[in-house]
Amino acid sequence: MSTISTALRNFKEPTKEQLTQIFFSVPPSVPRDGAEKSGDQDVEKMDINAVLSLGVQGIEDSYAGKLYLISPYIAFASLDRKSVRFTIPLATIRRVERLNARAGIYALSLSTWHGQKIIVQLTSLRPTADHFCSLLRDALRVELQRGQMKLVKGFVKTCYSEALISDSSSVAENEREDGSLISEEKENSPPRESTYHGGLGLRYKFPGDPKKLREASKIKLWATYLRSHGRNLTLLRYPQCTRLVQVGLPNRLRGEMWETLSGSIYLRFSNPGFYDELLKKNEGRTSTSTEDIEKDLHRSLPEYAGYQSEEGISALRRVLQAYSFKNPELGYCQAMNILAAAILIYMSEEQAFWLLEVLCDRLLPGYYAPSMHGTLLDQRVFEALVQRTLPMIHDHFQQVDVQLSVASLPWFLSLFKTMEAFSSKGVSPVTSDTGLTDLSLMRDYFASLGDSAHPNSTDPRSRAITRFQELLLVSFREFSVITDETIISERKRYRNEVVHSLESFSKRSAIRNLKSLGRFTKEQVGLIYDALYMAICIVPASAPVNPPPTLLQPHDGTEEKPETRIELRTFQHFLSEIATWARNEKIVSNGFQQRVDREIAEHEFIDRLFYFWDTSCRGALSFQDLVFGLDGVMFNDLMENIEWFFNMHDKNKDGFLTKDEVLTLSESLLFIFRFEIGDAYLGAVSRFMTNAFEYGDALLPPTDDENSGEPISPRVIESNQPYLNLATFRMVILADEILESFFETDLSNSFRLETVPDAEVPVSSSSGLLGDLWSTIATDSNKKIFNMFTDEIGKTIGKHQIINRPSIGRYTKLEEPKARESLLTPSMRKSPSKTSLTGPTSPSPAPPTITTSSSLLSVDINAQPRKDLPNIPPPSAGLSPMVQAVNARLMERTPFAIDDAKDDDDESDDDLDGGDNDDGVMDEVDAFLEAHDSGLTDADQEAANDLLHAEPLK
């Protein structure tokens, strides 16, 4: 059992627009209900140069940057893209006014829900500024029509910052020092406010010592900042916000700030009630993900009191199951439970669900996936950065032959300690984690990160600084040169290397998990895997499924795992890489180039082979099924191939072919031989059909005459009744030299295990302007356009030629078919089945015409339909042109001399002397040529004759 995924191969670099949305934590735009009516999908995105200032003078400096309109959001980023930025939903903007400034200044005043005033000076040209304002007005109108502005009031009540900033709030009286709620209310205290969201820490307390963490001081600092710079949906991120994040978040605000800095708060605001509806819709549903979740629930931070109770376990179960239902392609992955358990301590279930969505899909793609490709890619980037910035550490690890990822992998997976810093920067733990600094410290230092960094200082504030806080400050200061652009560039550089390593590992695992390799070697099975992988890349397979339930358990007691199975369309692409007759290869030459165009062949024979290999009758094939199927044909000898071909066309597996199945088998042979040169294979199939019906009828039990009791002739059976058994079929095949040769060697040799050139990961284009330009030009669509252009030129100059490459290729020149002597006596050759194919012996007014070429067979049947064919099988009326051509050839077949062999004494010399009929034959030829003249009218013919005597102009 094996699971094959091509998600790594299908990766595409994000566009400029997508990078902008990721930078501002804007959710991807999806069509909403009523979007067409409101017209919000027609709002144009735009950015404009601007200068940002707060409405209160003296609080913050002004910053130049760009203002972005990404409906339904408005965003700003300073020129360095670090100092200042914000993302505000348009629904939170109460008023937009144009300021009456001095001449030449175009300024807007934006009033938000929380009362702060933002002054934006548009520094672009006047027409550009007018256009931006027009788009902003349209976007605000759309939000008003959608009713989003009415939802803001109810949403902000779920945020703790509203109660923290409010002067009338009494939340502080009902909280402990660490931020958890007091279980018993104090006397004469107002009712407890419970509308805001919170995590398990409210009841089971938050981790850590609140005095050492200085919770009270952090709350005061953040409260001051939130009063003047907005909060939750309207938070403005100035440099002071970054410094406060580096100092640390208070326990009570940590959950809200995580979702605000990561952008998951916008998902929760845009999808009210989605989490509860998702759980209700999938209540009672089970899957592989839900089973894996149940196994890991009690292994998720078991030392925390909240997860020693059913309340915490149930909350964790609901969050993980909801995410698996939301993203069934990923479902659930190990280590995701640790992340969700840590988040739930500080956030509600709904908040944790949306933050998990952002972390796994946008901020950390591939971290929590079965292949962990995102983690491995950042590990490779981390090693490169260590080699660049800390060469001594890198050399030390090289000397002791220890991979750096062994030590650093847990740091990347456990984002809990630096979640706020990571959410603030938002690209990779490489830049936010303490990995580069950790390598330069000793293990005992790691064990004392919670101790004071300056225990002997006389300043109490210095003694309160922990080593972990100092470590964070050092990492931000010393390694600030590693920017987001650096990480993105390094990821591009090493992505193909990591993808190739993972694909090689998946290939080895798939081969190792096979129950049997058959008669193949591991290298040959690897080639089969490469062809299968390429087919899945072109036509993706369905999601891995569990095997059907069974009452019998395996002997070893192990359970079968989900496996990837391909359907018919993917199988056609796979077989085209293996079998020469399963593809149409055209050698095209046009005077400029010579290329081979490959197309996927479609025929009933391929469909029949697909279901023939589907021994479990599941409508899809696994990797193991393909190996078994190829093993059953590629190593066969003559007799085994004949039996294999017979069994494939024996639909009901009764050991007999019906007349319809004989005709279908002939169509299969014609499909395989469709591009062969000459008439040798066409004649072989023609003789096969003749001999099959002759032999089949001859071996049928005769019918007795009621009066005399003497056998008169073979009986006639229906076309869907058992007719030809394996022994007779083998005798028919062996009666023809060409078919015998095909089944002896050519059939097995037509399955070829060759290296798939496209199986390798495409090499990334070289960086720089020329590399990007070449990657833009050398695309598949441009190549097709170029080929079409050269083909048209070749047709114009008369040098365009298409030759179909033969599938077998045994005959390279035109040869007449050679027949073997019939095994039947003249009395046995009176076949009613053959008579039904050939029809009556009366002359036909329009005999059929068969035209063949060296590369393509074209058939033109002009014979009039027969009216007296009572024994023709019903399905034969709708036969393909190739079988009709064979029937036509069979009707004009000249009997071989051996067919009418008699004793030497009865032979007559007159039968061998045909010289007297030569003149009659020539007369018939002259009459035929006259009947098939050039097609010119008498006037045209006369004009053409006059030209023969015309003289040139003088």
N, C-alpha and C positions, 0 to 999 in steps of 0.2 A: 504494500500500500504506500502510495506517495502522493504528496501534494505539490503541484507545479504552479508557480505564480510568475507572471510576467510584469508585475507592477513596477519593478525596478527598471525594466527595459523601456516602459512607456512613460518614463519621467520626462516632463517638459519644463524648461526654465520659465519662471513666471514672467509675464509681460511687464512693461513699464507701469501700466495702469494697475496691475495686480500688486506690484511692489509698493506702489503708493498706498493702496488700501491696507496692505500688511503693516506698513510703517505707522499709519494712523489708527491701527486696530479696528478698521471699519469692516463689519461683516460683509461677506460676499453678497452681491445684489442678486436676489431671487425674486421671481414674479410673485406678487402678493394678490390676495383676493381683491377684486375690484380695481386692479392696477390699470387695466385698459380704460375703465370708465373715468378714473381720476386723472389719468395721463401722466402719472409720475415716472413712467418708464421713458417718456419723451424728454425729460429734463436733461439738458446737456451738462456734462462735467466740464469744469473750467478752473484754471488757476491764474492768479494775477499777483504781481508784485505789490507788497504792502508793508506798512510800518505799524506795529502793534503797540498800543499803550493802554494802561489801565485807567479807568475813569477817575480814580483818586490819585491826586498828585503826590509824589514822594514815596509811594509804596514800592514801585518797581520802575526800572528804566524802560525806555522804549527799545524795541528790537525790530530790525529789518528782516524781512523774510518773504514767504509766499503764502497767500490765502487761497485755500482750495474749496471748491464747491463740489462735494460728492454726495448728491442727494441720496438719502435725507439727512446728511451731515454737512457741517462746515468745519474746516480744520485749518490750522496754521502751524508753520514750522519756521524757525529762524534760519538764517543763511547757513549756519554751521550744523543745523539739524540736530543740535544737542541742547542748546541753552533753553529754548522756549518752544513749547508745542502744546496744542490742545485739539481735542475732537469733541464737538458739541452737537447733539441732535438738534435739528431745526425746530423740533417740537418744543424745546426749552427756551426758545427765543421769543420774548414777549413783544419787543418793539424794535424796529429798525428805523433810524432817522438819519437824514443827511445833514451834516453840520454846516452851518453858515460860516465857513472859514474864509481866509483872505484869498485873493485871486490866485488861481493856479493850483489850489489844493482841493482835492476831492476826498472827503472824509466821511465815514459812516460811524454811527453810534449804535452798538448792539446791546440791548438790555436783556439779561437772562432771567431765568426763573428765580434764582437765588439772589437777585438784586444787584449783582455787580454790573458795571458798565464797561464795555470794551470799545475802545476807540481804534478804528482801523482806517489808516490813510492809504488810499489807493494811489500808487506812484506810477501807474502805466498811463498810456495816452487816454485822452478823454473818451473817444469812441469805445475803447476796450473797457474802461470803467463803466460806461453806460450799459454795455452789453452784460457785464458781470452783474450789475444791479438788477437788470431785467430778469436774468436767470434766477437770481436770489429771490426776487419777488414771486416768480412762478413756482419755485420750490416751496416757499412758505405757504402759498395758496393751496398747493397739493396736500401738504401736511395738515392744514386746517380742514380740508374736505375729508381726509381720511379719519379725522377725529383723534389723531395721536396726541394733540395738545391737551385733550381732556384726560388722558391717561397719566400725565406727569404727576399730578397731585397725589394720586393713589400709589404710584410707584415709589416716589421719594420717601414715603412713610415707611417703606421696608428697609431703609438704609439707616444704620446706627448714627451716622454723622448728623442727621437731622435732629435727633434727640440730644446729641452731644452739644450742638451749637445753640439749640433753643434755650432761651433764658427761663422759660417756664417749665422746662423738663426737670424731672426728679430722678433721672436714671442713676445718678451718682450715689444717691442714698440707698439704693437697693443693690449695690455692687460691692464685691470685695475688692481688695487692693489689686488682685491680678485681673479683674474685669469680670469674673464669674458672678452669677446672681446669688443673692442670699436666699436660702431656702425658705426662711420665715421672715415675713415682712415686719418692719418695726411698727410700734404703736404710733397712731396719729399720722402715719405716712400716707400720701395719696396713693390711689390705685396704681399698680405696676403697669408700665407701658410694655406691651408685648407685640406691637405691630411690626417692629423691625426684625430682620432675620438674624439668626445667630447659629452657632454650631454646638457641638456636644460640650465644648468647654464652658458654656454658660451653666451647665448643671454639674459636670464632673470636673470642673476646674481646668485651667490652662497649664501646660507644662512650664517648668522653670520657677525660679525664685523671683517674685515680683520686685523685691528690693534690689537684688543684683541687676535685674533687667531695667530698673528705674522706670517702671510703668507710669507712675504719676507724672514724672517730668516729660515723658514722651507724649502723654495725653495733652498736657498743656501746650506743648510746642505745636502739635498737630491741630489743636483747636484754634489756636491763633492763626495758623496758616489757612485753614479752611474757611474762616470767617471772611477773609479778604480775597481769597483766590478761588472761591467756588468749591463745590463738593459733589461727589458721586457723578451725576450726568454732566455737570458743568465745571469740572475741575480743570484749572489752568496749571500747567506744569512748568513752573519757573525753576531757575537753578536752586532755589531754596528747597523745593520739593525733592530734588535729587539728593541734596545733602541730608534731608530728613530721612530719606529711604536708606541711605548709607548708615545713619546712626541706628536705625531700627524702627520697626512698627510696633505700636502697642498691641497687646493681645486683642483688645476689644475692637480695634479698627483694622486688624490685619486682614480679615476676610473681605471686608468691603474694599480695601485698597488693592487687594489682589485682583478682584474682578474689575476694578476701575482701571488699573494700570495695564492689565492684559487685554481689556476690551470686551470681556465676557459680559459685562454689565449691559452693553448695547444689545447683545443677543437676548438677554433676559427681558429687556425693555421692549424689544420688537416682537417677542413671542410670548405674550402673557398666557399662562395656563397650559403651555405646551407640555411641560414636564408631567403634570398630573394627567393630562389626556393620553400621553404616551404610555404611562403605566396602566391606566385603565383599559386602554385598547389592547394591550398585550398581557393582560392579567391571566395567569395560569399557563402561559406559553413556555415551552421548554425547548432548548436547543443545546448544541455543544457548548456554547459560551456560558449558558446558565449552569450547566453541570460543572464546568471548570470554576465558575465563580463560587459555587457552594463548597468546593474543595478548599478554596483559599480564604474563605471568610474568617475562620478562627485563627488564621495565621497572619492576620493583619494587625500589627501593633498590639499584640495580646497583653502587653504590660500596662496599657492605658486602661483606666477604669471604665471608660465609656464602652470599650469593646469587650468587656467582661459581662455586659448586660445584653439583653435581647433588644433593647432600644437602639444601641449603637450598631449591632450586627444587622438589624433589619434596615436601618438607614443606609448602611454600606451596601447591602444587597440591592436595594431599590436603585441606588445611583448607578452601580455597575451594570445592572440589568437594563436600565433605561438607556445607557450609552450603547450597550450591545444591540439593542433594538433600533436605536437611531443610526448606528453605523454598522450594519450587519457584515459588511465586507471585512472590517477589522475585528468586530465582535469584542472579544476580551483577550488580553494578553497578560502574562505574568508580570509582576511588579506594578501593574496598574492598580491593584488592590492597595498596595502600600501608599501610593500617591493619593488615591481617593480617601484613604483612611486619615492621612495627615490633613487633607483639605477639610474634611468634615469636622474636625475639631474646632475650626474657626468659621465655618460657613454652614448655611442651611443646605438641605438636600438640593433644592433648585439652583442655588448659587454654585454648589459643587459640580452639579451636572453640566452647567454651561462652561465653567472653568475647565473641566475635564475635556470638553469639546474643543476649546481653544488650544489647550496644551497639546493634545494628541494630533490635531488636524493642522494647526497653523504654526504654533511656536516650536513644536517638537515633532515634526513629521518623521515617521519611521522609528521613533524611540521605543514606542510601545506597540511593536508589530512583531509577528512571528520571526521575521528575519533580523529585526533590530538594525536595519540598515542605516537608519539615521544616527544611532549611537555609534556604530562602527565608523561611519563617515566622519563624525566629529572627533572620534578617537584618532583617526588618521590625521586630521587637521591639527589636533592638539599635539601629536608627536612632531609634526613639522614645525609648529610654533615653538615647542621646547627646544628643538634642534637649532632654531634660529636665535632664540632669546636666552636660553640656558644651555649652551653647548657642553659645559662641564657635566651637568646632570645627564644629558643625552649620552655622552661618551661613557659615563659610569654604567648606565643601564646596558649599553652595548657590550662592555667588558664582562659584566656578570651574566650576560645572555638572558636577560629578563625583559619581557615585553612591557612597555610602559602602560599598556591598556590593562594589565593585570592589577595594577595599583589604582589607576584612574577611573576605571569603569564604574565602580560604586559611586564615585563623586558625581558622575553625570546622571546616573539613574535616581539618586536621592537628592532631589531639588529642594527638599524641605527647608534646609538651613539657609538657603539663599534665594528663596522663592520671590521675595520682594525685589531683590536686585535684578533677578532674571526677568521678572515681569516688567520692571521699569525699562530695561534695555531692550528686551524682546527679540533677540536674534538667536543666540546660542549660549549654552552654559560655558563655552570656551571663553567668552568675554566676561561673564558674570560670576562664574564659579571661581574658587580660589585655587584651581588646579596648578597654575604656573607657579604660584607662591608655595603651595604645599610641598612641591618637590624639593624645594630648597631648605626645608625644615626637617627636624628629626621626629621620630615617632613619639617620643615622650612629650614633645610640644603639642602634638595633636591631642594627647590625653588631658592636657591642661588648658584647653582653649577657653574654658569657663572661668579660669582664674584671672586675677587682676594683672594687667600688663605692667603696672607700676606699683607693686605692693609697698615699697619703702618710701613713696612720695608723701610729702607733708600736705599736699593739696588733696582734699577729699574727692574732688572731681576727677583728678588723674587716677586715684586709686579705684574709682568706679569703672574705669575703662577696662573692659575685658580683652584678653588676647584675641578672641575671635573678632571683636570690633576693630582692633588694630590691624588684624590680618586683612579684613575687608578694605580698610583705608589704604593699606599698602598695595593691594591688588588693583584698586581703582587708580592710584596715583602712578605706580611704576609701570603698569601695563596698559595705560590709556592709549598707547600707540596702536594697539590692536583694535581696530574699528569694525563696525558692521560690514563695511565694504571689504575689509581684509578677510573676514570669515566667509563671505559669499564667494569671493574669488578663489579661496583655497578649497571650498567645497566643489566648485566647478573643476578644479584641477585634479582632485582625487576621486571624483564620483565614479568615473569609469573603472578605475582600479578596484574600488570597493565592490562595485556591481559585478565585475568579472570574478572576484574572489567569492562572492556569495553564490553566484550562479554555478561556479565549479563545485562549491560545497553542496548545493542542492542537487546537482547532477550525481555526485558520489553517493549522497544519501538515498536518492531515488533508486539507483542501481543496487545499493546494499539492501534496500528494503524489499526487493523482488523475491518472490518465493522461489523462482527457478529462472536460470538463464537459458534453459534449453540446451541447444548445441552451439550457442553463441559464446564468444569470448567477451570479457568485460569491455574491451575496446570496441567490438562490434555493437554491443548493447549501448555504448556511449554514442555511437553514430546514430542509432535509432532514437535515442533521447534528443540529440541535436535536431533531427528532423521533426520530432514531435514538438519540441520547444518553439521552433520557428513557425510551425503551423498554429500553435496557440498564440504566438505574437500577432499573426495575421488575423486569425479568427479566434478571439478569446473563448476559452472553455467556460462552462458554467461553474458556479461555486462548488468547492469540494463538498461531497455529500457522504453521509454515513452509509455503510453497507446495510442492506435490508435485514430486519430482525430474523433470527433463526432459532429454532428450538435446540439445535445441536451446538454445543460449545466446542471450540478448538481443543485439540489434544493437549496443547501446552498451556491452556487456561488463559491466554492473552486475548484481548478484545481487538477486533479489527478497527483501524483508525480511518478517519475520512480520507478520501482519495480524489484526485482530479480525474475526471472522465471527459472525453471529447465526443462531440456529436458528429453527425454525418458531414456537415459542411467543413468542419475542422479536419475530419478524416480525409476528405478529398485533397486538401492541401498537403497533409502528411504523406499520403500515398504518392502524390506527384513528385515528392522528393526521393521516393524509394523506387517506384516502378516506372520504367521508361514509357509504357503505354498509357499511363495515367496522366500524361501531360501532352500538350500540343506544342511542339518546338518548331518554330519557323525561322529558317535562316534567311534573313533579309539583307539584300545588297542593293545599294542605290547609287553606286559610283563614288560616294563620299566615305561610306563606312560599311562594314559588314557586322551584323549583330545577330543575336539569337533572342527572339521574343518567345517567352514561355507563357502559356495559358493553362489553366486547370481544365482537364477534360471531365465531362459529365456524361455518364452512361449508366444504364441499369446494372451492368456488370460490377461497377464500383459499389453501387448501393447493395448489391447482392453479397459482395465480399464483406462489406461492413457488418451486415447482419449475420453472416456466416461466422465471423470471428466473435460476435457477441454471444458467447455461450451461456452467459448468465441471464440473457433476455432482459437487459435493463435499458436498452435503447441508447447506450453510450459505451465507449471502450476506454479501459484503463491502460496504463503503461504496460502492465502485465499481460493484458489481452493482446496488445500489439506484438509483444515479444513472442507469445505463444503462437499467434497467427502467422507471423513471418517464419518462425521455426518450422511450422507445418508445411511450408512450401519451398523454402530456399535450399533445403538439404535433401529433397526427394530425388528418387531415381525415376526411371521411365514409368514403371507400373504405379508407383505411389502418386506421381503427378496425374496420371490418367484417373486414378481413383479419387484424388482431391478435386479435380475438375468436375467429375461426375457427381460427387456428393454435394458440391456447391450448387448445382442446378437441380438436384433432387429435393424439391421443396418440402414434400411431406415425409422424407427420409424413409421411404418404404422399399428402397433398393431398386426402383424402376423409374425410368423417365417416361413421361407421357409424350405424345406427339407435339404438344405445345412446348414442352420443356426441351425437346430436341431442337425445335426451331429457335427457342431462346438461346440455347447453347450455341447454335450456329451464328446468331447475332453477336454473341460474346466473342467468338473467334474472329468474326469480321471486324469488330471494334478493335481488337488487338492488332489485326493485320491491316488497318485502314490506310497506313502511309507506306506500306512496303512497295518496293519497286517491282514492276512487272505484274504478270497475271499468275504467277506460281501459286501464291497463297489463295487467290480468288478461285483458281481451279481446284485447289485442295479442299476448300470448303464446299465447292460445288460437288465434288466427288464424295465428300463426307455425307452430304445430305442424301445423295443418290444411294450410296451403300447403306446408310443407316435405315432408310425405309425399305430397301431390298432385304437386308438381313433381318430387320425387325418383322416384316411380313412373312418371310420364309420360316421364321422360328415360331410363328403363332400356331396354335393347334388348329388343324383343318376342320372344316364343317363337313359332316356326312350327308349324303343324299338320302332322303327318306325312303326312296323306292329301292335303289340298288345297294345302298350302304357303302358305296365306294367314295373315297375322298375326292373332292373336285377342286377346291381352291381354298387358300387361307381365308379365315373369316375376317370381317371388317369390324374394327372397334372404334369407339369414340376418341376424340382428340385429347380428352382429359383422363383417360384410363391408362393403367400401367402398360407400357409398350416395350421399352428397351431396358434390359438389365445391364449390370456392370460388365459381365463377360462379353456380351454382344458389343457393347460400346468399345471395349478394349480391342475386340477383333476389328471393328470398323477403323479405329485409329491406326492400328498396326498395318492395315491394308494400304495406307498411303505413306509414302516415304517422307513427304514434307511434314505432315502432322506428327509422325513418329519422331522426327528430328526435333520438332518444336517441343513436344512433351518430354523428350529425353534431356535436352540441354537448354533450349531457348527460354522455356517458361521460368525455370529457376534462375537463369542468368538475367532475366528482365528485372528482377529485384536486386538492386545494387545499393550497397551501403557505402556511400561516399561522404567525404567531408562537406558539410554544408557551409558555403563561404559566408553566408549572412548570419551564422550562429554567433560569431564574435561580436562583442560589444562595439558599436561604432565609435571610432576615435574622435574625441572632441576636436573641434577646429582650433587652430592656433590662435592665440590671443592677439589682440591688436586690430587695427582697421582692416588690413588685408584678410586676416582670418575671418572676421565677421562678414566681410564682403563676399568672400568665396562661399561661406556657409549659406549666405542668402541666395546666391546665384545657383549653386550646384544642388538643387532640390529635385525630387523625383518628378514633380509636375513640370519643371523647366526642361528636364531631360526628355520627357514625353513630347513636349512641344517642339524641341529641337529635332527629335526623330521624325515627327510628322512633317516638319518643314523640309528635311532632307529627302524624305520619301516623295513628297510632291515634286521636288526638283528632279529626282531620279526618274519619275514617271514622265516628266516633261522632256527630258533628254533621252528617254528610251532605255535607261539602264536599271530600272527598278525590277527586281526579281525576288520572288518568294519561293523557297523550297522547303517542303515539310520533311523534317528529319525522321527516318524510319525508326520504329520502336525496336525491331529485331535486328535488321541490318544484315541478314545473312546473304541475301542476293543483292548484288550491286549493279546488275545489268538485266536487261529484259531476257527472260528465259521462258520457254514453253513448259507447261506443267507436265510432269512425268507421272504416269499411272502404273500401278501394279496390276497384276492379273487378278481378275475377280475370283473369289472363292466359291461362287455359286455356279451351279450347272444351269444350262439354258432353261430347263423346265422350272427352276426355282426363281428365275429372275422376273417372273410375271408378278409385279408388285402393285397391288391396288393403291397403296400410298403414293408410289411414284407416279402412277397414272393420274391420281388426283392432283399432283403437282404439275405434271406436264400437260394435262388436258387431252382432248381428242387429237387424233393424228391428221385431221383434215387441215388443209393449208389455211394459214392465217392471212388475212388481207394486209396486215401491217406487222411484219416481224419486229421484235424488240431490237433496239440498237444499244450497244454497250460501248462506251468510250472510256479508255483508260489512259493515264499519263504516268510519267515516272514518279510523280510525287503525290498526286491526288486522284481519286477515283470519282468520276462523275457518271451517273447512270440516267438514261432517258428511256423509259418504258412507254412505248406507243401502242402496244398490243391492245386490241379491243377486249373487253371483258367477256369471259366465257359464260355461256348460259347453261351448260350441261356438266357441272362439276359437283356431283352430289357428295363426294367423299372428301372435299377440302375441309380441313379443320376450321371452325369458326374464327379463331383468333388470327389465322393467317391472312385475313382480309386487310388487317391494319398493320402489316409488317413494315419494317423500315425499308428505305430504298436499297440498302446494301443486301438485305435478304431477297428483295424483289429482283435485284440484279442477278443473284445466284440462281433464283428460280428461272429467270430468263435464259441464263447460260445453260442451265440444265435442260431447258426445252429444245435448244438447238445443238445439244451435245452430239457429236459424231461417235457412234459405237466403236469401241476398240476392236481390233481384228480378233483378239482372243475371245471376245464375247460371242461371236458367231462361228467359232471354230467347229469344223466337221472333220470327218475322216478324209485322208488324202485321196482315196479313190473317188470320193464324191465331188471333189473340186473340179470346177470347169474353167477352161482357159478363157471362155467368153466373159466370165465375171471379172477377170483381171485386165481385159483389154478395153480401155475406155477411149481409144484414139478416135473412134468414129463420132464421139460426142463433143470433140474439141470445137468444131465450128459452131455448134449450138451454144456452147458456153460463151464463146466470144460474142455471138449475137446478143446474148443476154447482157453481157457487160456493156456493149455499145448502147443498148436500149436504156440501161441504167444511167450511163453517163449523159445521154440525151435528156432523160427525165430530170437529172440533177445538174442542169447547166448553171451558168454563172449568175442567173437571176436577173439579167438585163432584159429590158423590153426590146422590141424590134427596132424602134427608133434609136435607142441608146446603142444597140449593137451596130447599127448602120453608121452612127457617128463615130464609134470607136474604130470601125474599119476604115473610114475616111481618113482618120488621123495617121493610119499606117502609110499613107501616100502623101501626107502633107509636107510642104517644104518650109524651111526656116525663113523668118523675116529677114529682109535685106535692109 
